C-alpha cells in the first residue's frame, strides 16, 4: 500500500501530554504533513499561550491550518471542516500522509467523521447571546430542560457553547446533542491518544504556565490587545489570555492570574480527556514518563500492526 493510500492519523489527548512531539516524529518516519486541530492555534499572534511551535522548531515539516485567523475573527467548525478535508486531499495528492494533531475534540471529528453542522442566524444568535449574558445560569437551566444530554456536556461557565446549543435547537427543532452522530469516519483513519497520570499532568501544566509567563506571555497579550484581542468572541476568552487581560486591567494581581490560568488549564485538560475517552476507536499510549522516543516507537508499532476499524 502506498503512502497516499495509508490511513490518515489523528493524535489526540489533553494539553501537555506531548502531542506535538509525537506528531513531528511520526511525520519524519512516515512521510507526513501535519494538520492543526487546536482551535486556538488558528490565531495569528497567539503563540506563547497556545504552545504553538515556532517555524524553526517544525523540522522542515509542512504544517497546515496554523495562523489562519485574526484575533477579531470567530473560529467556525463548519469552515474548518472543509479546510481540513481540502488539506487532507492536498497532502494525499502529493503522496504524503496526513497527520492531524490537537486537543479540540470537535474539530478532530469534524475533519475525519461524517458530521454535518447547522448554519447560523445572526438575529437569533444576537438575541440568545444577550439572554445568556443577562442570565447565564438561567439559560443553562433552560438547556437542561430541553436537552439534558447537551447540558450535561456544557458547563454553566461556557457561555459560547450555551449560546450555540440554544441557537441550533431553535433553528433546527432538534436537540443539540443529536448533532453529534455515531463515530463513523469518512475514510480510513487511525486514531492515537496520549494519556498522562493526572498528578503528573497537573505538574506539567503548572510548569508550562510558569514557562509561558517567563517567555513573555503578558507582552504577547499587550500586543494582541492593540490588534483587537478584546473584540474577539473566541480568542479573547482563551485560557490565560482572559486572565492576563484581567491582570492588565488591574482586576487580578499577577499571582492570581497565573493561579487561575493553571486551574482553568487543569479543568480544560479534564474535559479534553473525558471527550476523547468516549471515542472507542482511539488507541491509547501511556505518555506519563515523558519519553518521546518510547512514545514514538509505540505509535509506530500501532500504525504498523493495528488496522484501523474503517480499513
Backbone bond lengths (Angstrom), bond angles and torsions (degrees), N, CA, C in turn:
res aa  C-N    CA-C-N  psi(-1)  N-CA   C-N-CA  omega(-1)  CA-C   N-CA-C  phi
1 X - - - 1.473 - - 1.532 109.10 -
2 X 1.338 118.04 128.73 1.454 121.34 -179.65 1.516 110.65 -72.02
3 X 1.357 115.25 163.97 1.471 119.69 178.45 1.519 110.77 -56.55
4 X 1.342 116.61 -38.88 1.463 120.24 -177.41 1.520 112.20 -66.48
5 X 1.336 117.81 -20.51 1.458 121.04 -179.51 1.521 112.80 -96.49
6 X 1.321 117.46 -7.80 1.453 120.80 -179.41 1.529 110.65 -70.30
7 X 1.332 117.92 152.09 1.464 119.96 -179.52 1.529 113.31 -59.36
8 X 1.301 116.21 144.85 1.458 121.28 167.47 1.530 108.15 -60.53
9 X 1.328 116.34 146.25 1.468 121.09 179.17 1.523 108.91 -114.15
10 X 1.322 116.97 134.77 1.457 120.79 169.53 1.522 108.62 -115.34
11 X 1.328 115.60 144.42 1.469 122.03 176.95 1.517 106.86 -122.73
12 X 1.323 115.70 114.30 1.461 121.69 -174.89 1.525 109.97 -119.56
13 X 1.318 114.82 175.28 1.453 120.94 179.27 1.511 111.12 139.12
14 X 1.316 115.16 170.25 1.465 120.95 -178.99 1.519 110.88 -70.32
15 X 1.316 115.88 166.66 1.450 121.44 175.58 1.526 110.43 -60.57
16 X 1.326 116.52 146.48 1.474 124.13 175.69 1.525 113.42 70.33
17 X 1.325 117.88 23.85 1.467 119.94 177.70 1.526 112.37 -97.90
18 X 1.341 118.13 -8.54 1.457 120.48 177.50 1.511 114.83 102.47
19 X 1.329 117.96 23.55 1.460 121.46 -176.13 1.528 112.34 -63.48
20 X 1.329 117.35 -42.67 1.469 120.11 -176.21 1.525 111.32 -63.90
21 X 1.333 117.20 -42.99 1.468 120.01 179.07 1.518 111.21 -62.18
22 X 1.333 116.53 -43.23 1.449 119.74 -179.94 1.530 110.81 -64.63
23 X 1.314 117.01 -40.63 1.462 120.38 179.85 1.523 110.93 -61.32
24 X 1.327 116.91 -44.55 1.461 120.32 178.91 1.527 110.93 -62.11
25 X 1.323 116.62 -44.72 1.465 120.46 -179.22 1.528 111.38 -63.08
26 X 1.325 116.86 -44.07 1.460 119.59 179.31 1.527 111.12 -65.77
27 X 1.325 116.23 -39.21 1.460 119.30 179.44 1.521 110.80 -61.77
28 X 1.337 116.80 -39.36 1.460 120.32 178.38 1.523 111.35 -65.83
29 X 1.313 117.31 -41.68 1.457 121.68 -176.73 1.533 112.71 -75.72
30 X 1.326 117.01 -32.15 1.458 120.91 -169.29 1.527 114.03 -110.07
31 X 1.320 117.36 3.20 1.455 118.99 -177.19 1.512 111.65 68.54
32 X 1.319 116.27 49.53 1.452 120.74 -173.41 1.512 114.88 -106.93
33 X 1.308 114.88 164.53 1.458 123.66 168.57 1.520 107.02 -125.00
34 X 1.321 116.47 149.58 1.464 121.67 -170.84 1.528 110.85 -103.76
35 X 1.335 114.88 134.05 1.466 122.02 174.01 1.522 107.68 -112.76
36 X 1.307 116.54 122.74 1.463 121.48 -178.56 1.526 111.35 -75.52
37 X 1.339 116.21 131.14 1.469 120.94 174.12 1.531 110.97 -122.65
38 X 1.322 116.82 27.47 1.463 122.45 172.97 1.522 106.93 -100.88
39 X 1.326 116.82 111.36 1.463 120.21 -171.45 1.523 113.12 -63.50
40 X 1.328 118.84 -24.44 1.456 119.82 179.08 1.528 112.41 -79.86
41 X 1.328 116.92 -21.41 1.460 119.45 176.91 1.527 112.25 -79.81
42 X 1.322 117.12 -1.05 1.464 120.23 172.11 1.523 110.88 -67.13
43 X 1.338 117.04 -24.28 1.462 120.86 -167.10 1.522 112.54 -89.67
44 X 1.328 114.33 126.75 1.454 120.85 176.37 1.528 110.04 -66.00
45 X 1.323 116.04 131.20 1.458 121.10 177.86 1.509 114.14 91.71
46 X 1.331 118.10 -16.36 1.470 121.02 176.12 1.534 107.23 -90.54
47 X 1.306 114.79 80.21 1.465 121.33 -169.89 1.523 112.89 -105.95
48 X 1.310 116.55 -56.60 1.465 120.81 -175.06 1.527 110.54 -64.79
49 X 1.326 116.61 -50.42 1.459 120.68 -173.85 1.515 114.73 -72.61
50 X 1.327 117.96 -12.06 1.464 120.94 177.29 1.526 111.55 -104.78
51 X 1.331 116.68 2.64 1.472 121.71 -177.43 1.527 111.21 56.87
52 X 1.324 115.73 37.96 1.462 121.28 179.72 1.527 109.35 -72.60
53 X 1.319 116.30 128.73 1.458 119.80 179.56 1.522 110.39 -68.93
54 X 1.334 118.04 127.40 1.462 119.37 173.51 1.524 109.84 -62.56
55 X 1.322 116.44 153.88 1.464 120.94 -179.24 1.521 110.81 -54.98
56 X 1.337 116.76 -36.46 1.468 120.67 -177.66 1.523 112.72 -67.20
57 X 1.333 117.53 -16.04 1.460 120.94 -179.80 1.530 112.77 -105.28
58 X 1.318 117.13 10.33 1.467 120.64 -177.69 1.526 112.70 -92.81
59 X 1.325 117.19 5.46 1.469 124.49 173.66 1.525 112.98 57.45
60 X 1.312 116.39 26.71 1.447 120.19 179.71 1.516 114.12 77.13
61 X 1.322 117.40 5.77 1.467 122.03 -178.89 1.531 109.26 -84.52
62 X 1.309 116.65 132.20 1.459 121.15 -179.15 1.529 110.62 -67.64
63 X 1.334 115.36 131.48 1.454 122.17 176.53 1.538 108.84 -115.94
64 X 1.312 116.15 138.20 1.449 121.78 -179.11 1.539 110.83 -116.41
65 X 1.327 115.74 149.92 1.470 124.18 173.68 1.525 112.45 63.07
66 X 1.312 116.07 39.96 1.460 123.86 168.42 1.532 106.62 -115.74
67 X 1.332 116.71 140.15 1.467 121.27 178.23 1.528 111.65 59.74
68 X 1.321 116.21 50.86 1.470 120.44 -178.42 1.529 112.70 -110.11
69 X 1.349 117.40 -5.18 1.466 120.49 -177.55 1.523 110.72 -130.24
70 X 1.320 114.99 148.80 1.455 121.66 168.26 1.523 108.14 -82.18
71 X 1.345 117.04 153.13 1.468 119.56 -176.01 1.527 112.79 -64.20
72 X 1.318 117.85 -16.80 1.463 119.89 176.93 1.533 112.16 -79.33
73 X 1.322 116.40 -20.25 1.462 120.86 -175.40 1.520 111.12 -81.77
74 X 1.336 115.50 157.17 1.460 121.33 -179.84 1.523 109.90 -103.70
75 X 1.328 116.17 128.99 1.457 120.18 176.67 1.522 109.03 -63.35
76 X 1.325 115.96 139.20 1.456 121.68 -175.85 1.518 108.91 -132.45
77 X 1.318 117.16 116.80 1.459 120.64 -174.27 1.524 111.57 -67.66
78 X 1.324 117.51 -30.95 1.458 120.38 179.31 1.525 110.50 -66.11
79 X 1.337 116.59 -44.15 1.463 120.89 176.91 1.518 110.43 -64.29
80 X 1.331 115.76 -43.91 1.466 120.24 179.37 1.522 111.23 -59.32
81 X 1.323 117.44 -39.73 1.458 120.56 -177.70 1.525 110.81 -54.54
82 X 1.326 116.54 -47.99 1.461 119.63 -179.07 1.523 110.74 -67.95
83 X 1.351 116.81 -40.37 1.464 119.85 179.57 1.525 111.01 -61.98
84 X 1.329 116.56 -42.64 1.462 120.52 -178.53 1.523 110.96 -66.71
85 X 1.315 116.53 -41.86 1.466 119.36 -179.03 1.523 111.02 -69.11
86 X 1.327 116.71 -34.76 1.461 119.73 174.39 1.531 110.19 -64.16
87 X 1.341 116.35 -40.78 1.467 120.26 179.88 1.522 110.70 -65.11
88 X 1.333 117.23 -41.17 1.468 120.92 178.19 1.522 110.19 -60.11
89 X 1.325 116.61 -46.05 1.471 120.72 -179.80 1.528 110.84 -63.82
90 X 1.330 116.31 -39.98 1.461 120.95 -179.51 1.526 110.97 -64.95
91 X 1.325 116.15 -42.83 1.469 120.77 179.06 1.526 110.10 -63.20
92 X 1.312 116.48 -44.83 1.469 120.35 179.75 1.526 111.29 -64.00
93 X 1.321 116.91 -36.03 1.460 120.61 -179.92 1.522 111.65 -62.60
94 X 1.326 116.51 -25.77 1.464 121.05 177.24 1.524 111.90 -91.70
95 X 1.339 116.93 4.04 1.455 120.53 177.99 1.511 114.37 79.91
96 X 1.330 117.48 18.83 1.464 121.66 -179.17 1.524 111.54 -107.55
97 X 1.329 115.67 170.13 1.463 121.88 -175.88 1.529 110.12 -100.40
98 X 1.327 119.15 123.38 1.468 120.54 175.34 1.531 110.29 -74.37
99 X 1.334 116.11 130.67 1.463 122.28 177.33 1.521 107.52 -127.00
100 X 1.326 116.40 111.56 1.456 121.38 -179.04 1.517 109.04 -94.24
101 X 1.331 116.86 132.87 1.459 119.29 -178.47 1.526 110.00 -140.63
102 X 1.340 115.23 134.45 1.457 120.24 177.30 1.514 111.21 158.90
103 X 1.319 115.31 165.44 1.451 120.24 -174.54 1.516 115.20 -104.73
104 X 1.342 117.84 9.52 1.466 120.59 178.41 1.528 108.19 -91.08
105 X 1.327 116.06 95.19 1.454 121.56 -169.40 1.511 114.83 -57.09
106 X 1.324 117.55 -42.46 1.453 120.18 -178.76 1.522 111.27 -63.34
107 X 1.325 116.68 -36.45 1.455 120.96 -179.39 1.526 110.99 -69.88
108 X 1.325 117.09 -36.22 1.460 120.21 176.00 1.521 109.48 -60.62
109 X 1.332 116.01 -48.86 1.466 120.36 -178.91 1.523 111.47 -65.96
110 X 1.318 117.18 -36.96 1.462 119.99 179.70 1.523 110.93 -59.99
111 X 1.328 116.26 -37.09 1.457 120.81 -177.49 1.516 112.29 -73.20
112 X 1.336 117.25 -36.50 1.465 119.94 -167.78 1.525 114.70 -112.20
113 X 1.327 118.55 -18.29 1.461 120.84 -173.15 1.527 112.36 -108.12
114 X 1.320 115.36 164.29 1.462 121.23 175.17 1.525 108.22 -76.43
115 X 1.328 115.98 99.36 1.454 121.78 -177.63 1.517 109.29 -140.46
116 X 1.326 115.86 140.79 1.453 122.21 173.75 1.525 108.69 -119.51
117 X 1.327 115.54 143.61 1.460 119.79 -176.67 1.522 110.12 -119.98
118 X 1.334 116.77 122.93 1.463 120.07 178.73 1.522 110.64 -60.76
119 X 1.330 115.18 152.44 1.450 119.72 177.79 1.524 111.47 -73.72
120 X 1.322 115.58 -166.23 1.453 120.24 -179.06 1.523 109.23 -133.50
121 X 1.312 116.40 161.85 1.463 122.80 177.75 1.525 106.65 -131.35
122 X 1.327 116.67 117.47 1.470 120.36 -172.75 1.521 112.36 -61.87
123 X 1.323 117.21 -35.41 1.468 119.99 -179.54 1.527 110.92 -69.55
124 X 1.328 115.83 -47.73 1.464 120.47 178.03 1.516 110.18 -62.24
125 X 1.342 116.08 -43.85 1.466 120.00 -179.34 1.529 111.36 -60.21
126 X 1.331 117.08 -45.32 1.468 120.75 -178.57 1.525 111.07 -62.24
127 X 1.333 116.47 -41.52 1.469 119.28 179.72 1.525 111.20 -64.32
128 X 1.329 116.86 -45.42 1.466 119.60 -178.37 1.527 110.47 -67.58
129 X 1.328 117.10 -37.33 1.468 120.05 177.14 1.527 110.47 -59.30
130 X 1.319 116.46 -41.95 1.466 120.21 179.11 1.523 110.75 -65.19
131 X 1.325 116.48 -39.79 1.461 120.45 179.33 1.525 111.20 -65.22
132 X 1.323 116.33 -43.23 1.466 120.16 -179.63 1.524 110.36 -68.25
133 X 1.324 117.30 -39.01 1.466 120.45 178.34 1.525 111.18 -62.46
134 X 1.334 116.58 -35.30 1.458 120.93 -178.60 1.524 112.30 -78.47
135 X 1.340 117.09 -32.13 1.472 119.98 -175.67 1.532 109.08 -155.09
136 X 1.329 115.13 75.59 1.458 120.22 -176.98 1.524 112.37 -60.47
137 X 1.330 116.34 -44.28 1.465 120.62 -178.58 1.528 111.05 -65.68
138 X 1.328 116.03 -40.70 1.455 119.34 178.91 1.519 112.21 -64.05
139 X 1.322 116.74 -40.69 1.462 120.22 178.71 1.534 110.75 -68.51
140 X 1.335 116.79 -33.51 1.463 119.08 176.67 1.529 110.08 -68.13
141 X 1.334 117.49 -38.72 1.468 119.92 176.04 1.524 110.94 -62.87
142 X 1.331 115.83 -38.15 1.461 119.29 177.00 1.528 110.47 -63.41
143 X 1.333 116.55 -40.64 1.464 120.57 177.06 1.530 110.74 -61.94
144 X 1.331 116.87 -38.18 1.463 120.62 177.32 1.529 111.02 -60.92
145 X 1.321 116.17 -35.83 1.470 120.46 -178.28 1.526 111.77 -71.91
146 X 1.338 117.51 -39.19 1.462 119.73 -173.03 1.524 113.27 -97.24
147 X 1.340 117.25 -19.70 1.464 120.51 179.60 1.532 109.00 -153.40
148 X 1.340 116.77 75.21 1.472 120.43 -176.40 1.525 113.46 -56.41
149 X 1.326 117.47 -35.76 1.464 120.38 -178.35 1.520 110.85 -64.75
150 X 1.319 116.91 -41.35 1.462 120.09 178.06 1.525 111.03 -68.37
151 X 1.331 116.78 -43.38 1.469 120.73 -178.98 1.521 111.79 -61.79
152 X 1.340 116.57 -32.33 1.464 120.12 -179.78 1.520 111.44 -67.39
153 X 1.341 116.82 -22.56 1.466 120.96 -177.90 1.521 113.26 -100.10
154 X 1.328 116.53 -5.95 1.471 121.13 -177.63 1.513 109.13 -120.31
155 X 1.307 117.51 121.77 1.458 120.35 -178.85 1.528 110.03 -76.39
156 X 1.343 117.78 154.54 1.471 120.22 177.63 1.523 113.22 -60.84
157 X 1.335 117.75 -19.11 1.464 120.84 -179.90 1.529 112.33 -83.78
158 X 1.316 117.40 -11.38 1.469 120.75 -176.67 1.524 109.78 -91.60
159 X 1.319 115.26 75.99 1.469 120.77 -175.28 1.520 112.06 -58.72
160 X 1.327 117.43 -40.08 1.458 120.70 -175.70 1.528 111.60 -62.04
161 X 1.338 116.73 -42.21 1.469 119.18 -179.09 1.530 111.71 -76.22
162 X 1.338 116.81 -30.11 1.470 119.00 174.26 1.521 109.51 -61.67
163 X 1.342 115.47 -45.66 1.463 120.30 179.15 1.521 110.17 -59.71
164 X 1.322 116.59 -47.91 1.470 119.11 -177.13 1.528 111.84 -64.08
165 X 1.330 116.85 -41.03 1.461 119.59 179.33 1.524 111.20 -61.58
166 X 1.323 117.09 -47.16 1.465 120.46 -179.52 1.529 111.13 -65.91
167 X 1.337 116.90 -36.11 1.458 120.44 178.20 1.530 111.06 -64.67
168 X 1.328 117.19 -46.70 1.463 121.14 -179.31 1.527 110.57 -61.83
169 X 1.317 116.27 -43.03 1.471 119.85 -179.56 1.521 110.09 -62.24
170 X 1.327 117.15 -42.78 1.466 120.24 -179.01 1.525 111.70 -68.06
171 X 1.322 117.50 -39.59 1.462 120.80 -175.70 1.523 113.12 -77.20
172 X 1.333 116.61 -33.72 1.469 119.66 -173.54 1.523 113.63 -103.99
173 X 1.331 116.78 -20.56 1.455 119.69 -174.73 1.511 112.95 74.03
174 X 1.331 116.28 9.14 1.464 121.93 179.40 1.519 109.03 -117.49
175 X 1.315 115.76 158.10 1.460 119.42 178.87 1.520 110.42 -66.10
176 X 1.320 116.53 150.80 1.465 121.34 177.10 1.518 110.09 -66.56
177 X 1.320 117.00 -37.46 1.463 120.76 -179.36 1.521 111.26 -63.23
178 X 1.324 117.59 -25.83 1.462 121.00 179.48 1.521 111.95 -70.76
179 X 1.338 117.09 -13.26 1.458 120.13 -179.58 1.525 111.90 -77.97
180 X 1.332 118.12 -8.84 1.457 121.99 177.77 1.521 108.29 -105.24
181 X 1.335 118.10 96.61 1.458 121.15 -174.60 1.516 112.27 -77.56
182 X 1.328 115.12 -175.71 1.456 120.41 177.13 1.520 109.94 -63.87
183 X 1.325 114.73 160.74 1.462 120.33 -177.88 1.532 109.43 -74.63
184 X 1.323 116.52 103.97 1.459 121.27 -179.66 1.522 108.98 -144.07
185 X 1.326 115.97 113.87 1.460 121.29 -175.56 1.520 111.27 -78.90
186 X 1.330 115.96 154.08 1.462 121.29 178.46 1.519 111.28 -83.82
187 X 1.329 117.86 -17.86 1.451 122.54 177.73 1.526 107.57 -156.58
188 X 1.350 118.35 165.26 1.467 119.52 -178.97 1.524 112.18 -52.18
189 X 1.331 115.65 126.42 1.462 121.88 -176.42 1.522 109.21 -142.63
190 X 1.309 115.65 136.00 1.456 121.34 175.69 1.519 108.12 -111.30
191 X 1.335 116.48 123.49 1.463 121.38 -176.28 1.522 110.25 -104.06
192 X 1.334 116.27 121.90 1.457 122.43 176.05 1.523 108.51 -111.17
193 X 1.337 116.13 145.36 1.455 121.01 177.96 1.516 110.86 -133.01
194 X 1.333 116.04 141.82 1.460 121.18 175.88 1.522 108.99 -106.14
195 X 1.330 116.09 131.44 1.460 120.72 178.32 1.519 109.37 -123.32
196 X 1.315 115.58 148.51 1.466 122.82 178.84 1.518 108.16 -137.00
197 X 1.314 117.30 136.53 1.468 120.82 177.64 1.523 109.49 -53.18
198 X 1.329 115.80 139.26 1.459 120.37 -170.11 1.528 113.14 -57.48
199 X 1.315 118.62 -43.48 1.464 120.58 -178.86 1.528 110.54 -60.81
200 X 1.325 116.91 -44.09 1.458 121.12 179.74 1.516 110.65 -67.09
201 X 1.337 116.23 -39.89 1.454 119.84 179.64 1.523 111.03 -63.38
202 X 1.322 117.10 -40.46 1.461 120.24 178.18 1.530 110.95 -62.63
203 X 1.317 116.29 -38.39 1.463 119.63 177.67 1.522 111.10 -65.45
204 X 1.318 115.83 -41.09 1.471 119.79 178.66 1.520 110.96 -64.00
205 X 1.320 116.17 -41.32 1.467 120.16 -179.41 1.519 110.46 -63.13
206 X 1.330 116.97 -45.59 1.467 120.30 179.85 1.525 110.53 -61.21
207 X 1.327 116.50 -42.49 1.464 120.19 179.75 1.523 110.50 -66.09
208 X 1.322 116.76 -40.04 1.464 120.54 -178.73 1.521 110.55 -64.99
209 X 1.330 117.92 -43.24 1.467 120.39 179.34 1.528 110.53 -59.94
210 X 1.327 116.75 -42.95 1.471 119.94 179.29 1.528 110.93 -62.93
211 X 1.331 116.11 -43.34 1.463 119.76 179.43 1.524 110.37 -61.86
212 X 1.327 116.57 -42.09 1.468 120.15 -179.77 1.524 110.92 -61.69
213 X 1.327 115.90 -40.66 1.467 119.12 177.33 1.527 109.81 -62.00
214 X 1.335 115.87 -44.70 1.464 120.40 -178.95 1.530 112.02 -65.42
215 X 1.330 116.86 -27.18 1.460 120.99 -179.25 1.527 112.75 -78.77
216 X 1.337 116.99 -7.35 1.456 119.26 177.96 1.510 115.37 105.94
217 X 1.326 116.19 30.01 1.466 120.63 -178.61 1.527 111.54 -58.89
218 X 1.341 116.98 -40.22 1.465 120.08 -178.87 1.526 110.18 -62.37
219 X 1.340 117.08 -43.28 1.463 119.85 178.21 1.522 111.44 -64.93
220 X 1.335 116.53 -34.88 1.460 119.60 176.95 1.525 110.35 -60.74
221 X 1.336 116.43 -44.16 1.467 119.87 179.90 1.524 110.89 -65.98
222 X 1.330 117.08 -39.82 1.477 119.30 176.86 1.525 110.50 -55.41
223 X 1.331 115.80 -46.46 1.453 119.65 179.67 1.516 112.66 -64.03
224 X 1.324 116.72 -38.17 1.460 120.57 -179.33 1.523 111.75 -70.62
225 X 1.327 116.94 -31.15 1.468 119.46 176.02 1.525 110.26 -62.82
226 X 1.318 117.22 -35.17 1.463 120.69 176.36 1.520 111.61 -67.19
227 X 1.342 116.17 -20.94 1.466 120.96 -179.32 1.525 112.26 -100.75
228 X 1.343 117.10 9.02 1.453 120.39 173.49 1.510 115.86 98.93
229 X 1.335 117.95 20.77 1.467 120.58 -178.24 1.521 112.12 -54.21
230 X 1.322 117.25 -44.34 1.465 120.42 -176.13 1.523 112.46 -62.14
231 X 1.336 117.24 -19.94 1.461 120.98 -179.28 1.526 112.27 -86.73
232 X 1.331 117.62 -12.20 1.454 121.05 -176.34 1.522 111.82 -80.05
233 X 1.329 116.52 125.29 1.463 120.11 -178.24 1.523 112.14 -67.84
234 X 1.335 116.79 -31.67 1.456 120.88 -177.80 1.518 111.06 -97.91
235 X 1.323 116.43 -55.49 1.460 121.14 -172.89 1.528 112.43 -61.07
236 X 1.328 117.74 -38.75 1.462 120.34 -175.12 1.518 112.91 -66.48
237 X 1.350 116.47 -21.02 1.460 120.20 -177.79 1.525 113.06 -98.87
238 X 1.331 116.88 4.41 1.466 119.80 179.61 1.526 110.37 -61.10
239 X 1.334 115.29 145.29 1.468 120.21 -179.37 1.521 110.04 -58.00
240 X 1.312 115.80 133.62 1.458 121.55 -178.49 1.511 111.54 90.45
241 X 1.303 117.41 -50.24 1.460 120.70 178.49 1.527 110.52 -64.59
242 X 1.325 116.77 -39.18 1.468 120.69 177.38 1.525 110.48 -66.70
243 X 1.331 117.38 -43.07 1.458 121.40 -178.09 1.537 111.46 -68.38
244 X 1.322 116.97 -37.75 1.462 119.75 178.76 1.529 110.16 -68.69
245 X 1.329 117.37 -35.95 1.468 118.97 174.82 1.525 110.56 -61.26
246 X 1.327 116.80 -39.35 1.471 119.63 176.85 1.519 110.83 -64.99
247 X 1.321 116.99 -39.12 1.471 120.81 177.21 1.523 110.63 -62.58
248 X 1.321 116.95 -46.07 1.464 120.37 -179.19 1.522 112.23 -66.89
249 X 1.336 116.38 -25.79 1.469 120.67 178.40 1.526 111.88 -85.79
250 X 1.351 116.77 -1.37 1.457 120.77 -179.84 1.512 114.23 81.23
251 X 1.337 117.17 13.31 1.462 120.93 -178.21 1.530 112.10 -88.13
252 X 1.330 117.17 -20.99 1.464 123.10 177.15 1.519 108.45 -135.79
253 X 1.340 117.10 147.24 1.464 116.93 169.55 1.521 107.97 -83.50
254 X 1.306 116.33 170.08 1.463 119.43 -171.17 1.530 112.04 -65.19
255 X 1.341 116.93 -35.29 1.462 119.83 178.71 1.516 111.99 -64.96
256 X 1.334 116.32 -43.04 1.467 120.06 178.99 1.524 110.98 -67.07
257 X 1.334 116.89 -37.05 1.462 120.03 179.25 1.523 110.55 -63.26
258 X 1.323 116.82 -42.82 1.458 120.42 178.20 1.529 110.99 -65.50
259 X 1.321 115.89 -44.51 1.465 119.60 -178.16 1.529 110.91 -63.69
260 X 1.325 117.19 -44.00 1.461 119.57 179.60 1.521 111.44 -65.08
261 X 1.339 116.25 -36.15 1.461 119.55 176.95 1.519 110.70 -63.16
262 X 1.325 116.70 -43.36 1.466 120.90 179.40 1.525 110.61 -63.58
263 X 1.324 116.70 -45.48 1.471 120.52 -179.11 1.519 110.91 -62.46
264 X 1.333 116.33 -46.20 1.465 119.35 -177.97 1.530 111.35 -67.66
265 X 1.320 116.80 -32.42 1.466 119.26 176.86 1.523 110.16 -67.56
266 X 1.330 117.44 -39.97 1.468 120.42 176.31 1.529 110.82 -61.80
267 X 1.326 115.99 -43.25 1.466 119.93 179.09 1.525 110.84 -63.48
268 X 1.315 115.66 -40.57 1.458 120.30 178.73 1.531 110.56 -64.38
269 X 1.324 117.14 -41.79 1.467 121.00 178.90 1.525 110.69 -60.55
270 X 1.326 116.60 -37.97 1.459 120.13 178.50 1.534 110.53 -65.27
271 X 1.341 116.47 -41.39 1.463 119.55 178.42 1.530 111.03 -66.35
272 X 1.330 116.30 -39.11 1.464 119.24 176.78 1.523 110.73 -59.61
273 X 1.321 116.22 -47.33 1.462 120.30 -178.07 1.527 110.57 -61.63
274 X 1.327 116.47 -41.83 1.466 120.46 178.97 1.521 110.72 -61.25
275 X 1.330 116.52 -43.78 1.464 120.77 -179.56 1.530 110.30 -60.88
276 X 1.326 116.22 -51.69 1.463 119.57 -174.24 1.529 111.94 -70.21
277 X 1.328 117.89 -30.47 1.468 120.07 -179.75 1.524 112.15 -65.90
278 X 1.331 117.02 -20.43 1.462 119.63 178.36 1.526 112.04 -71.07
279 X 1.323 116.72 -20.67 1.460 120.93 -174.82 1.523 109.83 -85.71
280 X 1.334 118.23 108.84 1.467 120.66 -175.28 1.519 113.65 -71.19
281 X 1.325 117.30 -9.56 1.463 120.39 -176.76 1.521 112.67 -82.98
282 X 1.312 117.76 -17.66 1.464 120.38 -173.39 1.523 110.99 -72.11
283 X 1.327 116.12 131.00 1.461 122.82 173.20 1.525 106.63 -94.99
284 X 1.324 116.38 116.04 1.458 120.77 -172.16 1.531 111.88 -90.56
285 X 1.332 114.76 139.73 1.460 122.94 176.27 1.521 107.45 -119.60
286 X 1.329 117.04 126.10 1.463 121.35 179.06 1.532 108.84 -77.03
287 X 1.334 115.44 110.07 1.461 121.33 -177.49 1.518 112.36 -105.72
288 X 1.334 116.61 22.28 1.466 120.74 -175.64 1.519 112.27 -60.02
289 X 1.332 116.99 -37.33 1.471 118.79 -174.99 1.527 113.17 -76.80
290 X 1.318 117.80 -8.57 1.459 120.52 176.87 1.516 114.46 70.82
291 X 1.323 117.72 17.36 1.466 122.34 -179.45 1.537 108.19 -87.93
292 X 1.324 116.20 97.63 1.459 120.08 -174.96 1.529 112.19 -65.24
293 X 1.329 116.60 -34.78 1.468 118.89 179.01 1.522 110.89 -65.89
294 X 1.335 116.52 -42.23 1.466 119.88 178.97 1.522 110.52 -66.16
295 X 1.337 117.11 -40.04 1.465 120.07 178.44 1.527 110.84 -62.51
296 X 1.328 115.33 -40.40 1.465 119.74 179.30 1.524 110.90 -65.29
297 X 1.331 116.67 -42.65 1.466 120.34 179.48 1.520 110.69 -61.10
298 X 1.321 116.19 -42.95 1.468 120.01 178.50 1.524 110.72 -64.59
299 X 1.326 116.56 -40.91 1.457 119.95 179.95 1.523 111.01 -65.49
300 X 1.329 117.32 -43.01 1.461 120.58 179.41 1.528 110.91 -64.12
301 X 1.322 116.27 -37.67 1.464 120.42 176.40 1.526 110.01 -62.78
302 X 1.321 115.43 -42.15 1.464 119.89 178.97 1.521 111.17 -64.15
303 X 1.331 115.85 -44.08 1.460 120.17 178.52 1.541 110.74 -59.28
304 X 1.317 115.77 -40.69 1.465 119.95 -175.99 1.526 112.60 -75.73
305 X 1.347 116.46 -35.18 1.465 118.97 -167.95 1.529 116.12 -112.92
306 X 1.318 116.89 -11.79 1.468 118.75 -176.61 1.513 109.67 -112.22
307 X 1.325 117.74 103.50 1.466 118.98 178.44 1.521 109.97 -66.91
308 X 1.323 116.30 138.17 1.462 118.48 178.40 1.527 108.73 -73.02
309 X 1.330 117.34 154.28 1.470 120.97 -174.82 1.507 113.86 -58.65
310 X 1.350 117.34 -29.44 1.460 119.56 -175.27 1.532 112.30 -88.78
311 X 1.383 117.71 -6.65 1.460 119.35 -175.14 1.519 111.13 -73.75
